Amino acid sequence: MPEHYKLQFWNFHLDYFWDVFLAAKLDDKVVGYVMCHAETIHHVRAGIIISLAVAPEHKREGIGKELMQNVQRIFRMKGIPLVALQVRKSNVDAIRFYEGLGYQTEMMLPGYYTEPTEDGWLMSRVL
Ligand SMILES: CC(C)(COP(=O)(O)OP(=O)(O)OC[C@H]1O[C@@H](n2cnc3c(N)ncnc32)[C@H](O)[C@@H]1OP(=O)(O)O)[C@@H](O)C(=O)NCCC(=O)NCCS
């Protein structure tokens, strides 16, 4: 899967910090996932997309969109009115993808990412 984080990142989130984790399977093989948690930002409950990825050979088959639509449905059912996420500034494909789902760039996050260091965008949408 194309989101490369260190093992500690996954262990930490799986142990302490996730509320919704969906996997997309095709012929019993995982071809995509989305990992999320919910938190309160300025008194508003928000669903946060921690990581989303689709296997390169299955991109543009609607899997990412379906994962996001399911996550949004689950957040709605939990009464969460907002979804937010961070994305690398250079990840133009993902930014287009999120824009297509109704997300807007809200704020630049200078130096948000490491390895390599890069600015990020905070994106969000109201459900
Ligand atoms: C971003 C990502 C999850 C999208 O998943 P996907 O399954 O390929 O996306 P979908 O097939 O559901 O695309 C839905 C729509 O989003 C838009 N879209 C998706 N990928 C796009 C791209 N590379 N360029 C422009 N628009 C894109 C299109 O409008 C697409 O609809 P269409 O194929 O009918 O034109 C996938 O590209 C990925 O895994 N990227 C690497 C990891 C990553 O960047 N994750 C996000 C980190 S914040």
The ligand as an ORCA input file, in Angstrom:
! r2SCAN-3c Opt
* xyz 0 1
  C      -5.875      9.090     -3.168
  C      -6.312      7.637     -3.395
  C      -6.684      7.019     -2.055
  C      -7.548      7.640     -4.321
  O      -8.063      6.314     -4.385
  P      -8.691      5.708     -5.728
  O      -9.380      4.447     -5.373
  O      -7.671      5.638     -6.785
  O      -9.747      6.843     -6.122
  P     -11.151      6.619     -6.851
  O     -11.004      5.631     -7.964
  O     -12.191      6.309     -5.828
  O     -11.380      8.055     -7.462
  C     -12.599      8.785     -7.279
  C     -12.453     10.094     -8.024
  O     -11.414     10.903     -7.431
  C     -10.711     11.613     -8.465
  N      -9.321     11.118     -8.552
  C      -8.824      9.979     -8.030
  N      -7.507      9.863     -8.307
  C      -7.203     10.964     -9.040
  C      -5.995     11.409     -9.642
  N      -4.857     10.696     -9.577
  N      -5.999     12.566    -10.327
  C      -7.142     13.297    -10.429
  N      -8.326     12.916     -9.881
  C      -8.341     11.768     -9.186
  C     -11.444     11.302     -9.782
  O     -12.467     12.274     -9.932
  C     -12.031      9.945     -9.480
  O     -13.172      9.654    -10.258
  P     -12.965      9.052    -11.752
  O     -11.945      7.946    -11.677
  O     -14.351      8.580    -12.089
  O     -12.503     10.197    -12.587
  C      -5.192      6.811     -4.090
  O      -4.753      7.512     -5.219
  C      -3.992      6.490     -3.220
  O      -3.936      5.446     -2.543
  N      -2.977      7.381     -3.224
  C      -1.749      7.145     -2.474
  C      -1.950      7.310     -0.978
  C      -2.449      8.697     -0.664
  O      -2.014      9.688     -1.225
  N      -3.385      8.763      0.315
  C      -3.961     10.016      0.766
  C      -3.058     10.601      1.781
  S      -3.770     12.071      2.512
*
